[in-house]
Amino acid sequence: MAAALSHEQLTALAREFGTPLYVYQADRIGEQYQKLTSAFKGTDVRFFYAAKALTNLSILHYIRDTGCGVDCSSYNEVQLALHAGFKPANILYTSNNVSFEEICAVQATGAHMNIDSLSNLRKFGEKFGHTVPVGVRLRPNIMAGGNLKISTGHDESKFGIPVEQLPELLDLIAETSLHIKTLHIHTGSEIKDVEVFAKGIEVLFEVARQFPEVEVIDLGGGFKVPYKPGEEGTDIPALGKKVKEEFDSLEKNTGRHYQVWFEPGKYMVSECGYLLTKVNVLKNTGSIVFAGVDTGLNHLIRPMFYGAYHAIENCSNPDGVVHTYHVAGNICETDNFAENRALPEIREGDILAIRNAGAYCFEMSSHYNARFKPAEVMIENGKARLIRRRDVLEDLLRGQERG
Ligand SMILES: *Cc1c(COP(=O)(O)O)cnc(C)c1O
């Protein structure tokens, strides 16, 4: 496995490109994809990277070159994927609560798609009849994932068509001759337990009996990766083995063969990323020492939005005496990246690295407080390359009247 970037390398990158700075180690992405393909050897499988985790064009381009497909959650993501050189046959679109106009726009590109409401499926069937194969996103009523905000398959979730509404779906197919090619579920993010995927397979195999035209079982994404030291991710080799067993045994017993699709987002890009930030201010309030940094929830919102844990390292003083800090952002909100975190002594001017900053980090950033978005750098073959320049004032003014 590619070694994590060293504290010296990270400090040097911060000096060269300035802070705050996102850094992505491309080799780590390639390795994650390798791990997937080797774990699923012998299974008829396809992977579609869930682009919403990180859509930088250079990242998309790198992932395209690995041979992986891409899963998009909006028409604009499909446009970015096309721009990055993905062929429509390698693009999948899985959306939620979108207009039928958006669905038609994506359909015109030739991408695969999963539709997640009876209402849009009816419109699709009425317009395309049997001519355009489509996937249907089901809600399996399985509770899984790191926390409720990132759980999507449970029985109060807005995502997918509840399995108990299958009779309505079957009626709709009879009426419009809709061509259902794929059954899809995505039960949430950070699913460690292989059994959750096994449960999903069981539900979909049962459902598929009523859909003779189905060729693909799409199990979505949601593989867990370690965030905390010592934490374990989804056991991908065990998952590969389990999936192979289930699909082989179905084929043996019933003669039905399905291709299996996955849509990994976090698994592909979480660990490749670092957010480098400089400590602006140290503030000792008596009970708490705040290390105030030059970034905030405008750049990386996961700790504040989901209570997510991100490991933090002091790159410029890694051997300092350990103290306890609240690492706090510079936005006019309570935006602590970490509370009571033991870290080597932090001094003003130190460079901290926030780890696991590849997935849902830059991608969820905003211009809140009219601050600039960070620059992004990709390391490939040992070389650092700027893949998005830091904002300038013109980026905040663009598209607005001068007043
Ligand atoms: C977000 C999403 C994914 C990726 O989830 P991860 O937890 O990042 O793997 C996959 N499929 C769909 C439909 C999604 O919405």
The ligand as a MOL file (V3000), in Angstrom:
LIG
                    3D

  0  0  0     0  0            999 V3000
M  V30 BEGIN CTAB
M  V30 COUNTS 15 15 0 0 0
M  V30 BEGIN ATOM
M  V30 1 C -23.9460 8.4660 -2.0490 0
M  V30 2 C -24.2970 7.2760 -2.8470 0
M  V30 3 C -23.3630 6.2510 -3.0250 0
M  V30 4 C -22.0100 6.2470 -2.3760 0
M  V30 5 O -22.0670 6.0810 -1.0020 0
M  V30 6 P -20.6980 5.8740 -0.1890 0
M  V30 7 O -21.1110 5.7460 1.2220 0
M  V30 8 O -19.8680 7.0980 -0.4300 0
M  V30 9 O -20.0470 4.6580 -0.7340 0
M  V30 10 C -23.7270 5.1830 -3.8240 0
M  V30 11 N -24.9380 5.1250 -4.4230 0
M  V30 12 C -25.8600 6.0910 -4.2740 0
M  V30 13 C -27.1560 5.9770 -4.9630 0
M  V30 14 C -25.5720 7.1970 -3.4830 0
M  V30 15 O -26.4940 8.1460 -3.3280 0
M  V30 END ATOM
M  V30 BEGIN BOND
M  V30 1 1 1 2
M  V30 2 1 2 3
M  V30 3 2 2 14
M  V30 4 1 3 4
M  V30 5 2 3 10
M  V30 6 1 4 5
M  V30 7 1 5 6
M  V30 8 2 6 7
M  V30 9 1 6 8
M  V30 10 1 6 9
M  V30 11 1 10 11
M  V30 12 2 11 12
M  V30 13 1 12 13
M  V30 14 1 12 14
M  V30 15 1 14 15
M  V30 END BOND
M  V30 END CTAB
M  END
